[in-house]
Amino acid sequence: MDAPSSTPLSRSVTTKAETVPTALGRRMLWPLLAAVLVVSWSSGFVGIRYASEHASVVLVLFWRLLFAGALLLPVALLSGTLPSRHAIARQAGFGVMAVFLYLGGFALAIGQRVPTGLVALISDLVPLAIAALSQPILGERLHWRQWAGSAVAVGGVLLVSRESLSVGTAPLWAYILTVASMLTFALTTVLQKRLGAIRMPIAQSLCIQFLTGGMLFGLCAAWQGPIAPPADRNFAVGIAWLVLFSTFVCYAVYYTSLRLYPAAQVSAVIYLSPPVTMLWGWVLFNEPLSIVTFQGLGVTLLGVLMTSMPGASRSASRHIARAGSSARGSR
């Protein structure tokens, strides 16, 4: 006897039954992804501290990205269909923006004597820029709780960073460059989501971006002097740390999260980077912690939780779902 055909009602029930666990699974997965993201994002301080003892920051970035791209290349070649020339060119452009201009801009600003604390503070305002760009570019209408949470989180960042802030004596263009680098990364994040570029296998997109950034940093390093890595144990430890934790884990979790959640929700976790960076320094380098650090951590965490509340991100999630359906229909 033939099996009865499914009715529209049964198909609807099946679709809803399949959707609910997926949505529930994403909500349960988010705390883990957020924790890994903030720990790996703030770990760059550790690798840079080790690797830059006997090498310039540009040389460190060159070898970091070269190793990361080279290690990802075999995985990228085996990750499904190879991308088209157009897709490769697009990812190379994102590599110029999100890797070379973003990291290079901060490195150049510090080299021009912009205080490190001020550079760190501006770089940690990336979530605020992404939130501001998400509505006009992605159509993610942020709930008032997300804006309020962003304000609280920024307050926590300022609380943690206030003791290390100073204006410095750098030229005006160096301060403008610092802000421009932060805005470049924010713009790249929302553009990748808007153009569907994050749908490419992560190994392929990251490999192209890392090799593009590495090539450009290699040219800069060669212009400064020899590009051979120093025969130093700390340099090797620092590069290994940067490649494994600050590059592979950080970027992979960041782009995976962007595929599953609104850009503003994902980026808000970065607000926790300053206090977590100080915890890294305390654990590994015995740097002192103050009560202000824990106060700032608590305030920032409250702000991040406000931006991640289900009611705050429901509107943005609906827009992402509609955008995904439109993208699938156009292919």
C-alpha positions in Angstrom: 0.0 0.0 0.0 1.3 3.5 -0.9 2.3 5.7 2.0 -0.1 8.5 2.5 1.1 11.8 1.1 1.8 14.5 3.7 -0.7 17.3 4.0 0.2 21.0 4.2 -0.7 20.9 7.8 1.6 18.0 8.6 4.4 19.6 6.7 3.8 22.8 8.7 3.9 20.9 12.0 7.1 19.1 10.9 8.8 22.4 9.9 8.0 23.9 13.3 9.2 20.8 15.1 12.5 21.0 13.3 12.8 24.8 13.8 12.3 24.8 17.6 15.2 22.6 18.5 17.4 24.6 16.2 16.5 27.9 17.8 16.8 26.4 21.2 20.2 24.9 20.3 21.5 28.3 19.2 20.4 30.0 22.4 22.2 27.3 24.4 25.3 27.5 22.3 25.7 31.3 22.5 27.2 31.5 26.0 29.9 29.0 25.1 30.7 30.8 21.8 30.7 34.2 23.6 33.1 33.0 26.3 35.5 31.5 23.8 35.3 34.6 21.6 36.2 37.1 24.4 39.0 34.9 25.8 40.6 34.4 22.4 40.0 38.0 21.3 41.8 39.3 24.4 44.6 36.7 24.1 46.4 38.7 21.4 48.1 40.8 24.1 49.9 37.7 25.4 51.3 36.7 22.0 52.3 40.2 21.0 54.1 40.7 24.4 56.2 37.6 23.8 56.8 38.0 20.0 57.6 41.7 19.9 60.5 41.6 22.4 63.1 41.4 19.6 60.9 42.2 16.5 58.8 45.0 15.2 55.0 44.7 15.4 54.9 44.7 11.5 57.3 41.7 11.4 55.2 39.9 14.0 52.0 40.4 12.0 53.7 39.2 8.8 54.8 35.9 10.3 51.6 35.5 12.2 49.5 35.8 9.1 51.9 33.9 6.9 51.9 30.8 9.2 48.1 31.0 9.7 47.4 31.3 6.0 49.8 28.5 5.1 48.4 26.1 7.7 44.9 26.8 6.5 45.7 26.3 2.8 45.4 22.5 2.7 42.1 22.6 4.7 40.8 25.4 2.4 41.6 23.3 -0.7 39.7 20.3 0.7 36.7 22.3 1.9 34.2 21.6 -0.8 34.1 23.4 -4.1 36.9 25.9 -4.8 35.7 29.5 -4.9 35.4 31.5 -8.1 37.8 34.2 -9.0 35.2 36.8 -8.1 34.7 35.2 -4.6 38.5 35.1 -4.1 38.8 38.8 -5.1 36.0 39.7 -2.7 37.7 37.9 0.2 41.0 39.4 -0.7 39.4 42.8 -0.4 38.0 41.9 3.0 41.5 40.8 4.0 42.8 44.2 3.1 40.2 45.9 5.2 39.7 43.5 8.2 43.3 42.4 8.5 45.8 44.8 6.9 44.1 48.1 7.5 42.6 47.2 10.9 45.7 45.7 12.5 48.2 47.8 10.5 46.4 51.1 11.4 46.7 50.3 15.1 50.3 49.3 14.8 51.2 52.5 12.9 49.3 54.6 15.4 51.2 53.1 18.3 54.4 53.7 16.4 53.5 57.4 16.1 53.2 57.5 19.9 49.4 57.3 20.3 49.1 56.0 23.9 48.5 52.3 23.9 45.6 52.6 26.4 43.8 55.0 24.1 44.4 52.7 21.1 43.0 49.8 23.1 39.9 51.8 24.2 39.1 52.9 20.6 39.6 49.4 19.3 37.1 48.1 21.9 34.5 50.5 20.6 34.1 48.2 17.5 30.7 46.8 18.8 29.3 50.3 19.1 30.2 51.0 15.5 28.8 47.7 14.3 25.5 48.4 16.2 25.3 51.8 14.5 26.0 50.3 11.0 23.8 47.3 11.4 20.5 49.1 11.0 21.2 51.1 7.7 23.2 48.3 6.1 21.7 45.0 7.4 18.3 46.2 8.4 18.8 44.9 11.9 16.5 47.1 14.0 18.1 47.2 17.4 15.9 47.1 20.5 16.2 49.9 23.0 17.7 47.3 25.4 20.6 46.8 23.0 21.4 50.5 22.9 21.1 50.7 26.6 23.3 47.7 27.0 25.9 49.2 24.7 25.9 52.4 26.8 26.4 50.4 30.0 29.2 48.3 28.4 31.0 51.4 27.2 30.8 52.7 30.7 32.4 49.6 32.0 35.2 49.8 29.4 35.9 53.4 30.4 35.9 52.4 34.0 38.5 49.7 33.4 40.6 51.9 31.0 40.6 55.2 32.8 43.9 54.7 34.6 45.8 53.9 31.4 44.3 56.7 29.3 46.3 59.7 28.2 46.1 62.0 25.2 49.8 61.8 24.2 51.7 63.9 21.7 51.1 62.0 18.5 50.2 64.0 15.3 46.5 64.5 14.7 46.4 62.1 11.7 47.6 59.2 13.9 44.5 59.7 16.2 42.2 59.9 13.1 43.9 56.7 11.8 43.1 54.9 15.0 39.4 55.7 14.7 39.4 54.9 11.0 41.0 51.5 11.7 38.2 50.7 14.1 35.5 51.8 11.7 37.1 49.8 8.9 36.7 46.6 10.9 33.2 47.4 11.8 32.3 48.2 8.2 33.9 45.0 7.0 31.9 42.9 9.4 28.5 44.2 8.3 29.5 44.2 4.6 30.5 40.5 4.8 27.1 39.7 6.4 25.2 42.0 3.9 26.9 40.5 0.8 26.6 36.9 2.0 30.4 36.5 2.0 30.4 34.6 5.3 28.6 31.8 3.6 31.9 30.6 2.1 33.6 27.8 4.1 35.4 29.5 7.0 38.7 27.8 6.2 38.6 29.2 2.6 37.6 32.8 3.6 40.1 33.0 6.4 42.9 31.5 4.3 42.4 34.1 1.6 42.2 37.0 4.1 45.2 35.9 6.1 47.4 35.4 3.1 46.4 38.7 1.6 47.1 40.6 4.9 50.3 38.6 5.3 51.6 39.5 1.8 50.9 43.2 2.5 52.6 43.2 5.9 55.5 41.3 4.3 56.0 44.2 1.9 55.9 46.7 4.8 58.4 44.6 6.8 60.7 44.3 3.8 60.6 48.0 3.5 61.7 48.4 7.1 64.5 45.9 6.9 65.2 42.1 7.0 62.1 39.9 7.2 63.8 36.8 8.6 62.3 35.8 12.0 64.6 36.4 15.0 66.2 33.2 16.4 64.4 33.7 19.7 62.4 31.3 21.8 59.9 34.0 22.9 59.3 35.0 19.3 58.4 31.4 18.4 56.2 31.0 21.5 54.5 34.3 20.7 53.8 33.5 17.0 52.5 30.0 18.0 50.1 31.6 20.5 49.0 34.3 18.1 48.3 31.7 15.3 46.5 29.1 17.4 44.5 31.2 19.8 44.3 34.8 18.6 43.9 33.9 14.9 42.5 30.4 14.3 40.2 30.2 17.4 39.3 33.9 17.5 38.4 34.5 13.8 36.7 31.1 13.4 34.5 31.6 16.4 33.8 35.2 15.4 32.7 34.3 11.8 30.8 31.2 13.0 28.9 33.4 15.4 28.1 35.9 12.7 26.4 33.2 10.7 24.1 32.3 13.7 23.4 35.5 15.5 22.9 39.3 14.8 26.1 41.2 14.2 25.4 43.6 17.1 24.9 40.7 19.6 28.1 39.0 18.5 30.3 42.2 18.5 29.0 43.3 22.0 31.1 40.5 23.6 34.2 42.5 22.5 33.3 45.0 25.2 34.6 42.4 27.7 38.1 42.4 26.2 39.8 45.1 28.4 39.0 43.5 31.8 39.7 40.0 30.4 43.0 41.2 29.0 44.0 42.4 32.5 43.1 39.0 33.8 45.5 37.5 31.3 48.2 39.8 32.5 47.5 38.8 36.1 47.6 35.1 35.4 50.6 35.0 33.1 52.7 38.0 34.0 51.7 38.6 37.7 50.5 42.1 36.8 48.5 43.7 39.7 44.7 43.9 39.6 42.6 46.6 41.3 39.1 46.6 42.5 38.3 48.9 39.6 39.1 46.1 37.2 36.4 43.8 38.8 33.9 46.7 39.0 34.4 47.4 35.3 34.1 43.7 34.5 30.8 43.6 36.3 29.4 46.7 34.6 30.6 45.6 31.2 29.1 42.1 31.7 25.8 43.6 32.6 25.8 45.6 29.4 26.7 42.6 27.3 23.9 40.6 28.9 21.4 43.4 28.1 22.4 43.3 24.5 21.9 39.5 24.3 18.5 39.3 25.9 16.0 37.4 23.7 13.6 40.3 23.6 16.3 42.6 22.5 17.5 40.6 19.5 14.2 39.1 18.3 13.6 41.9 15.7 17.1 41.6 14.4 16.8 37.8 14.1 13.7 38.2 12.0 15.5 40.5 9.6 18.4 38.0 9.3 16.0 35.1 8.6 14.3 37.1 5.9 17.6 38.2 4.4 18.8 34.6 4.4 15.6 33.4 2.6 16.0 36.1 0.0 19.7 35.1 -0.6 18.7 31.5 -1.0 16.0 32.3 -3.4 18.4 34.4 -5.6 20.9 31.7 -6.0 
